Amino acid sequence: MAWLLDFLAGEGLDADALARAHGICVQKLYRPETRISDASHRGILRDAQARFQGGSLGLQLGLHRSIATLDQLAYLMMSSATLRESIEHGLRFQNYPGRFSGFHVVTAFSEIEGQGCYQIHAHDSLADLRLLVVEELLAAIVTTSRWVLGRALPVTALKVDYPAPAHRDEYTAIFNAPVQFDSAAIQLFFNADILDQPLPHASPQSAALYARLCEETSISRNQGDIAWRLWRIIVDNLAEPPSLEACASLLHCSVRTLSRKLQAQGWQYQQLVDQVREIHARRYLSHPGLSVTHIAHQLGYADSSGFHRAFKKWTGLAPSEYRARLFA
């Protein structure tokens, strides 16, 4: 939050007034125990977005993201042996950099026909902030990759699932590649040849140290986040998610307590299961070699018809229609 306000002030906005309007004392932001509510965070973003010249606040935030905002994670990614390893670390700790990352917006990675592909799933809970959050993440991928590689990421194409915004010309300047709006998914492609090339700042000892520190920080930050902890359990048991009773046992609490805490975060257990399955379904369907039947089994469906019904409920498209739009 402190970095966000500093950036807004640098862009000519009255950051202190924005903070006060949403109940935030700027002086307290520099205390480690200070916590900002979700409502205050979203309120500042909405107000800043309305006041920002050109409407491209998300792109500019991602493009100018400070390495300090990623802290230990930035150094872990930079000290990795290869870009592939760096991406694996970044995705493992994607909940580390911000309030939305890793939950409201989830990033996956795969290789598709000689291309590296970041695929982003942005949850509807982002509402009117969805464009800002997605644009910030896309631009941040470019910025972070430059830190890691020591040069620009060789982006080959960008596809996004929303209409072209008024500031569409900025996309060409930032990504230096063809951009397709109103696509079936959000995908950033780059030349996969660089995935296994040695990185300029590779250091096995540093990577091991920062990986341990990131693990400790991630556990500490999410200890009280029941939805996130359940999310990880579901991801680790995707083909056969455990029952709510089994999850309660794993988390050493009663089913009633677990349900109450989950509902306080706005979730029901089946909603979490469905969201995890949807994200992985979109990712698997981006692999042209995987059959729909195989994907259905990977996600725990007894047959492809059950998967077909669920996917159409999530996206409004049949799996085959979604895949056809991906490769159109």
C-alpha positions in Angstrom: 0.0 0.0 0.0 2.9 2.4 0.8 4.4 1.8 -2.6 1.0 2.3 -4.3 0.5 5.7 -2.6 4.0 6.8 -3.4 3.4 5.9 -7.1 0.1 7.8 -7.1 1.8 10.8 -5.5 4.5 10.7 -8.2 1.7 10.8 -10.8 0.3 14.0 -9.4 -2.5 12.6 -7.3 -3.2 13.6 -3.7 -2.3 10.3 -2.2 -2.7 11.4 1.4 -6.2 12.6 0.7 -7.0 9.3 -1.0 -5.7 7.4 2.0 -7.6 9.5 4.5 -10.8 9.2 2.5 -10.6 5.4 3.1 -9.7 5.5 6.7 -5.9 4.9 6.3 -3.3 6.8 8.4 -0.2 7.1 6.1 2.2 7.4 9.1 1.0 3.9 10.3 1.7 2.3 7.0 5.3 1.9 7.8 4.6 -0.1 10.9 4.8 -3.9 10.3 1.7 -4.6 12.4 -0.6 -2.3 10.3 -3.3 -4.1 8.3 -5.4 -2.6 5.5 -8.9 -3.8 5.0 -10.0 -5.2 1.6 -12.6 -2.4 1.4 -10.1 0.3 1.9 -7.7 -1.2 -0.6 -10.4 -1.5 -3.3 -11.7 2.0 -2.5 -8.3 3.6 -3.1 -7.8 1.7 -6.3 -11.3 2.7 -7.6 -10.7 6.4 -6.8 -7.2 6.3 -8.2 -8.4 4.7 -11.4 -11.1 7.3 -11.8 -8.5 10.1 -11.4 -5.6 8.6 -13.4 -5.0 10.3 -16.7 -5.6 8.0 -19.7 -7.3 5.2 -17.7 -4.3 2.8 -17.9 -3.5 2.7 -14.1 -3.1 -1.1 -14.1 -0.5 -1.1 -16.9 1.5 1.7 -15.3 1.5 0.0 -11.9 2.8 -3.2 -13.4 5.3 -1.5 -15.6 6.8 0.6 -12.7 6.5 -2.0 -10.0 9.4 -1.7 -7.6 11.6 -4.7 -6.9 11.0 -3.9 -3.2 7.4 -4.9 -3.5 8.3 -8.5 -4.1 11.1 -8.5 -1.5 12.5 -12.0 -1.0 10.5 -13.4 -3.9 12.2 -11.1 -6.4 15.6 -12.3 -5.2 14.5 -15.9 -5.3 13.4 -15.6 -8.9 16.5 -13.7 -9.9 18.9 -16.2 -8.3 17.2 -19.2 -10.0 19.2 -21.2 -12.4 16.9 -20.8 -15.4 13.8 -18.9 -16.4 11.8 -22.1 -16.1 12.9 -22.5 -12.5 12.2 -18.9 -11.8 8.7 -19.1 -13.2 8.0 -22.2 -11.0 9.1 -20.3 -7.9 7.0 -17.2 -8.9 3.9 -19.3 -9.4 4.4 -21.3 -6.2 4.5 -18.1 -4.2 2.1 -16.0 -6.4 0.1 -15.1 -3.3 3.2 -13.3 -2.0 3.2 -9.9 -3.9 -0.3 -8.6 -3.3 -3.9 -8.8 -2.0 -5.4 -10.3 -5.2 -2.6 -12.5 -6.6 -2.9 -16.2 -6.1 -6.6 -16.2 -5.2 -8.8 -13.6 -6.9 -6.4 -13.8 -9.9 -4.5 -17.0 -10.5 -1.6 -17.5 -12.9 -0.6 -20.8 -14.5 2.2 -21.7 -16.9 2.5 -24.2 -19.7 4.3 -24.8 -23.0 2.2 -24.8 -26.1 3.8 -25.7 -29.5 7.2 -24.2 -28.8 5.8 -21.2 -26.9 5.9 -20.4 -23.2 2.4 -19.4 -22.1 1.3 -17.6 -19.0 -2.4 -18.1 -18.5 -4.3 -15.9 -16.1 -7.7 -16.6 -14.6 -9.3 -13.5 -13.0 -12.3 -14.2 -10.7 -15.6 -12.3 -11.1 -15.2 -11.2 -7.4 -12.8 -8.5 -8.8 -15.9 -6.8 -10.3 -15.1 -3.3 -11.7 -11.4 -3.7 -10.7 -10.9 -6.8 -12.9 -9.3 -4.9 -15.9 -7.0 -2.9 -13.6 -5.8 -6.1 -11.8 -5.3 -8.1 -15.0 -3.4 -5.2 -16.7 -1.2 -4.8 -13.7 -0.3 -8.5 -13.6 0.4 -8.6 -17.3 2.7 -5.6 -17.2 4.3 -6.9 -14.0 5.2 -10.2 -15.8 7.1 -8.1 -18.4 8.8 -6.1 -15.6 9.7 -9.1 -13.5 11.0 -11.0 -16.5 13.4 -8.1 -17.3 14.8 -8.3 -13.7 15.3 -12.1 -14.0 16.6 -12.2 -17.6 18.5 -9.0 -17.7 16.7 -8.2 -20.9 13.2 -8.0 -22.3 11.0 -11.1 -22.4 10.6 -12.1 -26.1 6.8 -11.8 -26.1 5.3 -13.3 -29.3 1.5 -12.7 -28.7 -1.0 -11.5 -26.1 -4.6 -12.6 -25.9 -7.1 -11.1 -23.5 -10.7 -11.9 -22.8 -12.0 -8.4 -22.7 -12.8 -5.7 -25.3 -10.1 -3.3 -26.4 -9.9 -0.4 -23.8 -9.5 3.3 -24.8 -5.7 3.0 -24.1 -5.2 0.0 -26.4 -2.2 1.7 -28.1 -0.2 1.3 -24.9 -0.4 -2.5 -25.2 1.8 -2.5 -28.4 4.4 -0.3 -26.7 4.6 -2.4 -23.6 4.3 -6.0 -25.0 5.8 -5.3 -28.4 3.7 -8.1 -30.0 0.3 -8.7 -31.6 -2.6 -8.3 -29.2 -5.9 -10.0 -29.6 -8.9 -8.7 -27.6 -12.1 -10.5 -26.9 -10.3 -13.8 -26.8 -11.4 -16.9 -24.9 -8.7 -16.6 -22.3 -5.9 -14.3 -21.0 -2.7 -15.7 -22.4 0.8 -14.2 -22.7 3.0 -16.1 -25.1 6.8 -15.9 -25.5 9.6 -17.8 -27.3 10.2 -21.0 -25.2 13.8 -21.3 -26.4 14.9 -19.1 -23.5 13.3 -21.2 -20.7 16.4 -23.3 -20.0 19.1 -20.8 -20.7 21.3 -19.9 -17.6 20.3 -16.7 -15.9 22.8 -13.9 -15.3 22.3 -13.8 -11.5 22.0 -17.5 -10.9 23.1 -18.6 -7.4 22.0 -22.0 -6.0 22.9 -21.0 -2.4 20.9 -17.8 -2.6 18.0 -19.5 -4.2 17.8 -22.1 -1.5 17.9 -19.3 1.2 15.3 -17.2 -0.4 13.0 -20.2 -1.1 13.1 -21.0 2.6 12.3 -17.4 3.6 9.5 -17.2 1.1 8.0 -20.4 2.4 8.1 -19.1 6.0 6.6 -15.7 5.0 3.9 -17.4 2.9 2.8 -19.7 5.8 2.8 -16.7 8.2 0.7 -14.5 5.9 -1.9 -17.2 5.2 -2.1 -18.9 8.5 -5.5 -17.4 9.2 -6.7 -17.5 5.6 -8.9 -20.6 5.6 -9.9 -20.3 2.0 -6.3 -20.2 0.8 -5.4 -23.2 3.0 -8.3 -25.2 1.6 -7.4 -24.1 -1.9 -3.9 -25.6 -1.5 -5.4 -28.9 -0.2 -7.8 -29.1 -3.2 -5.0 -28.3 -5.7 -2.9 -31.2 -4.2 -5.8 -33.6 -4.6 -7.4 -32.4 -7.8 -8.7 -35.7 -9.1 -10.3 -36.5 -5.8 -10.8 -33.5 -3.5 -11.2 -34.5 0.1 -14.6 -34.0 1.8 -15.1 -31.0 4.1 -14.9 -33.4 7.0 -11.5 -34.6 5.9 -10.3 -31.0 5.4 -11.5 -30.1 8.9 -9.4 -33.0 10.2 -6.4 -31.9 8.3 -6.7 -28.4 9.7 -7.4 -29.6 13.2 -10.8 -28.0 13.7 -14.5 -29.0 13.6 -16.6 -29.0 10.4 -18.8 -26.3 11.9 -15.8 -24.0 12.7 -14.3 -24.6 9.3 -17.6 -23.8 7.5 -18.1 -20.7 9.6 -14.6 -19.3 8.9 -15.0 -20.1 5.2 -18.4 -18.4 5.0 -16.9 -15.3 6.7 -14.6 -15.0 3.7 -17.5 -15.3 1.3 -17.0 -18.9 0.2 -18.6 -22.3 0.4 -16.4 -25.4 0.0 -17.9 -26.5 -3.3 -17.3 -23.1 -4.7 -13.6 -23.5 -4.0 -13.6 -26.9 -5.6 -15.3 -25.7 -8.7 -13.0 -22.7 -9.1 -9.9 -24.8 -8.8 -11.3 -27.3 -11.3 -12.3 -24.4 -13.7 -8.8 -22.9 -13.6 -7.1 -26.2 -14.3 -9.7 -27.1 -17.0 -8.9 -23.9 -18.9 -5.2 -24.6 -18.5 -5.5 -28.3 -19.7 -7.7 -27.3 -22.7 -4.9 -25.0 -23.9 -2.9 -28.2 -24.5 -4.1 -29.4 -28.0 -2.7 -32.9 -27.3 -5.0 -33.6 -24.3 -8.3 -35.1 -25.1 -11.5 -33.8 -23.3 -12.0 -37.3 -21.8 -8.5 -37.3 -20.4 -9.0 -33.8 -18.9 -12.3 -34.9 -17.4 -10.5 -37.7 -15.6 -7.7 -35.5 -14.4 -10.3 -33.2 -12.8 -12.1 -36.1 -11.0 -15.1 -36.5 -13.3 -16.2 -40.1 -14.0 -17.0 -39.3 -17.7 -16.7 -36.4 -20.1 -20.4 -35.6 -20.0 -20.2 -34.5 -16.3 -17.2 -32.3 -17.2 -19.0 -30.9 -20.2 -22.0 -29.8 -18.1 -19.7 -28.2 -15.4 -17.5 -26.4 -17.9 -20.5 -24.9 -19.7 -21.9 -23.8 -16.4 -18.6 -22.0 -15.6 -17.9 -20.4 -18.9 -21.0 -20.6 -21.1 -19.0 -22.6 -23.6 -18.6 -26.4 -24.2 -15.0 -27.5 -23.8 -14.6 -28.1 -27.5 -16.0 -24.6 -28.2 -13.6 -23.0 -25.7 -10.7 -24.9 -27.2 -11.6 -23.8 -30.7 -11.7 -20.2 -29.7 -8.3 -20.5 -28.0 -6.7 -21.6 -31.3 -8.8 -19.4 -33.6 
